Each structure stands twice: as C-alpha cells, then as structure tokens.
Amino acid sequence: MKTLDKIPTGKIERASKLVKTGAKIGGNYAKYFGKKIINPETTKDELNEDNAADIYDGLKSLKGSALKVAQMLSMEKNLLPNAYVEKFSLSQFSVPPLSAPLVRKTFKKYLGKFPEEVFDSFEKDSINAASIGQVHKATKDGKTLAVKIQYPGVAQSISSDLAIVKPIAIRMFNLQGKDSDKYFKEVEHKLVEETDYILEVAQSKEITEACRVIPNINFPNYYTDLSSERIITMDWMSGKHLSEFTKTNFEPEKGDKLGQALWDFYMYQIHALRKVHADPHPGNFLVSEDNELIAIDFGCIKEVPDAFYVPYFELADPKNISDDKIFTEKLYQLEILMPTDTQQEITFFKSIFHQLLSLFTSPFHKKDFDFGDEVFWAKIADLGEQFSSDKQIRKMNGNRGSKHFLYMNRTFFGLYNLLHDLKANIKVDNYKKYL
C-alpha cells in the first residue's frame, strides 16, 4: 500500500482537498444524468459506488476527524447505500499509513527518542492504519508490543474538520437551528478526548481492570513509561479482526460464546461503571486462537450520567412504553419532546419513538435473544426505509434528544450489528452475575 510522506494540516489545505472531492462528485452526477437520459432504467448503484470511492479517497489522505466521521457512518448500515458502507468501513483498519521517515520524526517529537533507541526492535511498516493513528509492532525485554502513533496535526484540525463536515451532516440528519450545536460540540469533545493518549491509557487501564471479571474476553496491558500524549504502547495481541472472523464458516457455539462475552462486556460497563466503550466497530476487536474476544482500543469512552441513564433504561421496560403517561414523561426527560412543541409535533414524535423504542428495546424484553434472527433485522430495515421516505419527517425539526443519545445510540447500534454478524444467541441478564 502506498505510504504518506505528509498529511495536510492547515485549514485551507484540508478544505481545498474536500473541494476537489466535491468537484469529482459533481462529475459523477453529470455522468449519471447523461446515462439516465439515454437509458431511463439506469439505477444509482454506479453513482453511489463512484461517489463513495471519491469521498473515501479524499478523506483517507486527510485522516483525523474527517476520516473518523466516515468510520462512524460505516456503522449506519440502514442509513447509507451499501456502496458507502463497504467503502467507509475500510477506514476502520485499512488506510494509507505514514512513511517510515515521517513515523520516526513523529515518534521522536512525542517521546524524545527515535523508536530504535527505545525498543529492542521496531517494525518500520505499520501493521494497522486507521483514522487517528497507526500501529507498529515492537519488542522490548522479551515482550512483543503494539505501538500506536497518532498522525501529525490530527488533534489541531478537529474544529476546522467538523466545520467542513457540519453542512453535510445537517442536511443528512435534518438538523435545524442553533440547537444542533450541542450535537457537534459533543462530537468535538469526544474527538478531542480520542487524541489525548494519556487519557486513553488511563481509561484503558481503569476499564480493563474492572472488566477482567467477565469470562471469554481479554485485554492488553498498557505501559505508561513507553507512552505519551501522542503515543501508546501496549501488549501485542494476536488474533483475527472480528470482521474477518465473521466471514469464516464458524460454528454457532463459537458465535454464541463470543457474542455473550461482547454483550456482558457492554452491559457491565453501562450498568456497573456508568461509562462505556462507545466505538463498537469490528476493527476494535480481535478473536484469539482460543475463540475468545480481545478488546484493543479504548479511545472513545462515553460517561453515562444518571439524569440520562435512568429514563433511558426505564424505556427498555415494555410496561413503561405502553403506559402513555410514563412514556410521555420519559420523552420529555430525554429531550425528545420539548416544552415548545406543538400538539402536532408531540403526536408525531410520540408515534415515531414508540415504534423505534418498541423495536430497538425488544432484546431487553426476553431472557434469551437471537441477534441472528433475520425477522428482527428486516423490521429494522423496514423502519429505516419508512422513515427515510416519510416527507413529514423532513418538515420537522430533527434536533431531538439529549446529546447523550449520540454516542449511546451509536454504542447500541454498533453492538447489535456485531452480535448480528456473530449470529449470537445471548442470555440477556447474564451480565448481572458480575455486578
């Protein structure tokens, strides 16, 4: 794979890169409409593939928060056309890495020495390159280590990147007015945290230590003396990426075992720690030779305050969803309904969220739940299709829900997708034995 000797870091330089990408997309549309004139049956499949490829090519050289947004969108399997999901999913663990000279320069800047002065051996070619940093294999004192190095300029470009992405997101998610700022500030806050590797090491040690009580999931050890604000050194963990494993012909028992570990890991964090690993994409998990799960990245941790936690999980109880008075009260507490809403808006959004919550909380309504059940996923797809084609939704203000929904919904949607890929049948309350 081609390596990068330089990453655009200036606001103008990064913006111009996206302008060029926009011009390519304009050309793709012109080509599509030209074909449409000749053949009215022409579908948007080729257009989506071309646009997805051009957007990804533009973002992958920028890295940082622009590419992170693509990574987040790749998890929205029912929101985007499949061409975008497939292309953007590459941002999880397969993007052009930094060149060896740039790696040495970056390492020296943030740890005060060159890699060969710190480690017994250090592989100059990265093993894994993602949106914010890339990983190299190293050894020291008989230990095999993974060294994650953050891309230059990523932390400094977050605000300007989000300013560029904001108009696209506003249009895509139908956000209106200044109230949408709370969502962008939440994203900016989490991205800033993700670039603070000292914080990541501290969070990683705290959560992995607490979660070692859960069977069939393992974690690396972290080395603070070999880490800094832009470099993390941890144990090298061997295994297949979860996305690779799920493409193999694995036995149902293995899927259930891994799925139960994943479910218990997430439920324990949320209910015991009131904070959660809010980046559940396949690139953050490995499967060991012993068919155990390995969690390898804790950069995105979401704290769950009581004011959100309590009404959020009270709505997981079907009795509360079916009780109109309680249901309405919880929607106000979660900022889904607002004091300024008209009666039309109240009726409309109560109906929408009753459908959504009845479906998405259904795993909590049973002792056992089969995430491989295609009927469940067909209902999700149908609901997504229904809402995307509902013209009334486009007329309503999309600023709905507490800012905490952003990462909590991302967590659950990502978790559900991973469990679906594993075709896992899980025991819903199993995590309670570890509380």
N, C-alpha and C positions, 0 to 999 in steps of 0.2 A: 504494500500500500504506500502511496506517495506520502512523504512527511512534510511538515510545515516548518519553514525557517522563520516565519514571522506571523503574528496574529494582529489584525487591525485593532488598535486600542482607542484611537481618537473618535469622538462622536461623529465628526464629519466623515471620516474614513469609513466607519461602520455603516452610517446612514447611506453613503453612496453605494456601498455593496448591496444594500437592500433595494435601492433604486434600480440598479442594474437587474436585480432579480425580478423586480416589478415589470421592467421592460420585456423580459423574456416571457413572463406570464401573459402580457398583452399580446405578444406574438402568437402564443399558443391559442388564445381565444380567437384571434384573426384566422388562424389555420382551421380551427374548429368550425367557425361560422361559414368559412369558404366551403368546407366539405359538406356542411349542413345544407347549403344551397343546392349542391349537386345531388346529394342523397339525404332527403328529409329523415330517413330512418337512422342516421348517424347518432350514436349514443355519446354520452360524456365520458365514457371509460378511458379513451385515449387522452382526452383533455385532462382528466384527473391524474392520470399517470405522468403526463408531461409536466403539469403544474407541481405535483408532489416532488418529482425529481429535481426540478429547478429550484423550488423553495428549499429543499434539503441541501442541495449543492451550495446555495448561498449561505445557509445557516452554519453548515459544518465547518466552514473556514473561519467564521466569526467565533464559534464556540460560546461559552458563557451562558448568560441568561436567555439569549435569543434561541440557542440550541436547546436549552432546558425547557423552554415553552413547547418546542416540538416534541420533546421527550414526554412531557405531561400529556400532550394531545394524543400521542400514540396509544395511550391507555384508554382513550374515549372511543371504544370500538363501535358504539352505537351512535356516535355523533358525527364522525367523518366518513367519507367514502373509503373503501378498503385500500385503495392505492395510497392514500395519505397515511393510514395506519401502518401499512407494511413499510413504507419508506421512512417515516418518522421513527419507527421502532428501532431502526439502525442506530439512532442517537443514544440508545441505552448502553451500548458497549462496543460500537464499531464505527469510529470516525477517524479521520486522518490524524496521526499522532504528531507530536513535536519532533523535530530533527534532533539527533544526538547532541550537536553543539548547543542548541537552544536549551535542551534539558540540563546540560552541565552548567550553563550560565544561570539558569533559574535556580538550580539546586544550590549553587554557591551563594547566590543572593540571599536565600532564605535560611540556609543552615550554616553559612560561614565557611564551608569547605566544599571541595568537589566530591562527587559520590565515591570515587576510588580512595579518597582519604578517610572516609567514614566506614565503608563496608569492606569486607574481605573480597567480595565480588559484586559487580553491579552490571546487569544486562542493559546495554545502551538502547536497545529497541524495546518499546513498550509492549507489554502483554495485552493491555486493555486500554482503550482510549474512549472517553465519554464526553459529557457536555462541559464539565467544570475542571476535570483533571484526568491524568493518565497514570497507569500503574506499571511499575518496573519490578522485576524480580531481583533479589539481592540475597547475600548471605553474610552472616556475622556470628562469630563464636559458635559455629556449628548449627546455627538456626537459619532456616530458609524464611525470607521475609518478603513482604509486599510493600513497596514504597510508592505512595500516591503523591504526585507532584501537581500542584494547581497551575493552570495555564496563566501566563503573564497577562495582567490587565483585566482579568475577569471581574475581580471584586470592584474595580474602579468604574466599570462600564455598566453596572446593573441598572442604575437610574436611567441612563440615556437609552439603553436597550429597551427597557419597558416603555419608555415614551414613544419609541418607534413602533412597538408591538401593540400598544394600547388601542389605537383606532381600529385595528383588525379585530381585537378581542371584543370591543364594544359592539361592533357590527355582528360578530359571530354569536355573541351571547345576549344580544338585545339589551344592553345596559344603557340606562338613560340618566342624565343629570349628574350633579356633583356627588350624589350618594354612592356612585360606583367607585369613587376614590378609595373607599375603605377596603375593597377587594384588591385593588392594585397595591395599596400600602401593605396589606397582608402578604401578598406575593413578594414584594420587595423586601420586606422584613425577613421572610424565610430564606430568600436567596442570599441576603447579606449573611445570615447565620451559616448557610451552607459553605460560604467562602472562608469562614473562620474555623480553621482546622484545629486550633487549640480548644475551642468549644466542642468541636466534633469528637475529639479524643475523650474529653471529659464526659460527654453524653454517652459515647460508646461504652466506656468503662462502667458507667452507672447502670445502663440498661442491660448490658450483657451479664453483669454480675447478678442483677436481680432476676433475670430470666433463665439462669442456669438450672433452676428448679424444674423447668419444663423438659420432658424427655424428647429425644429424637431431633433436637436442634442444637447446633454448635456455633461457637463464635471464636474469632481470633483474639489473641491478646494484643494489647496496644502498648507501644514503647514511647513514653513521653520524652525521654532523653534523646531520642532519634527523630523527634517530631518538632514542628514549629507552626507558625500561623499559616503557612502555605504548603507544608509537607507533613504527611502522616506515615509512620512506619508501624506495621502490624505483622502478625504471623501470616505466612503464605498458606492459604487454604486450598486444598486440591479437590476438584470436583467438576461436574458439568454444570454450565448455566442452566437454570430451571427451564428456560425456553428450549434448550437443546434436549433436555431430558424428556419434556412433554411431547416431543416429536418422535420419540422411540416407542417401541411396542412394549410398554411396561405393564406389569401385572396390576390388576385392580387393587390388590392388597398394598402394593407399594404406593399407589396414588392416595389411598386412604390414610396410610401411615404418615406420609409427607403432608397431606392436607390437614390432618388432625394436629400435627406439630405446628403448622402455619396458623391455623385457627386459634389454638391455645396460646400461641405466642402473642398474637394480636389482642385477643380478649384479655389476657393477663396484663398487658401494658395499659390498655384503656381503663380497665376496672380496678386494677391494683395500684398502678403507678400514676394514672391520670395524665399520661403522656404517651405518645405513640410514634413509631417508625412510619412516617407519613409518605413514604416513597416506595410502595409495594410493586415495583416492576421487576420482571424476570432477571434483569442484569444485576440486581442486588441480592440474589440468592443462588446458591450452588446446591448440587446434590452430590453427596460423597459416595465412595465405592460401597459403603455400608448402607446406602439408601437412607441417609439422614440428611436433614436440611442444614444449610450453613448460611447465616446472615452476615453479609460482609460490608455493609455501608450504612452508617447512621448519621449522615449529614443533615437529613431533613427530619427533625423531631418536632412534633406538634404537641404543645401542652393543652390539656382539656380542662378549662375552668368549670367549677361546679355549676355556675349560672347557665352554662350551655349543656353540660353533661346530664344534669337531672332531667330537664324537659326532653332532651334528645332521646334518651333511653326510655323515658316514660312512654314515648310514642312508639316504642318497639312492642308494647303490650297491646294486643288486639282489642282489649276491653276499652282502652283509652281512645283508640282510633274510632271505635264505633259509638262512643259517647260524645255527642255533638258539643256539649258544653265544655268538657275536658279538652277535647280535640281543638276547639277554637281557642281556648285559654293557652294551650301549649304553642299554637301557631303564633300568637302574639308574643309569648316569651322568647320564641326563637326568631322573631323579627320577620317572619314570613308574611304575617299580616301586620299592618301599621295603622296607627290612630287616624291617619289622614285618608285611609282607603274609603272609596265609595262603596255602597252596598253591592253594586255590580262587581267591583274588584274583590270584595270579600267572598261573595258567592263563587266567583270564577276560580280564585286561588284555593279556596277550601276544596272545591271539587278536584282540581288538579293534584293537590298534595294528598288528598285522600287516596286517589288512585296510586300515586307514586309510593307513598308510605305503606299502603296495604301490600304492595308487591315487594318492595325492597326490604321490608322488615319481616317478610314471611319466613326466612330461615330461623328467626328467633321464636317462632310460634310452635316449633316442633322439638321433640327430643333428638331426632336424627334428621339431617337434611342432606340430600343428594345434589351437589353442585354440578354434577354431570347431567342432570335432568334437562333435556332439551326443551321440554314444555315451558319450564321456568324461563329459559333464555329466549324462547320465542315470544313470550309475553313481554319481556324487557324490550326486545327489538320492535315489537308491535307498538308498544307505548312510545318508544322513541320516534317511530315513524308517524304516529298520530300527532305528537306534539310538534314535530318539525314541519308538518303540513297544516297546522292549525293557524289560520290567518289572524284569529283573535289574539293569540299569544303575542304576535309581532306588534300589536297595537298597545299591549300592556307594558308597564314599566318592569323590566327584568331584574331590577335591584331587589331581590327577595332573599331574605335570610341573613342570619348573623354571619359575620366574617369568618367565624369558626367552621361554617359549613364547607368552605372552600377546600380545606385540607382534610376534614373528616370525611366528606363525601368522596374525595379522591382516594382516601385510605380504603374505605369500604368497597368502592367500585374496583380498585386495583386488586384488593384481596379476593373479591368474588371472582374476578377474571382468572386469577392464578388458581383458585380452587376449581374453577370450571376446566381449565387446561389440564389439571390433575385428575379430573373426573372424580373428585373426592366425595365420599360419603362420610360425614363427620357427626360426632356426638356434640350437640350444641352446648351443653352445660359442663362438658368435661373439664374446662379450664378452672372451674370453681374449686376443685380439689387442691389447687395450688395457691389459692388466695390466703 
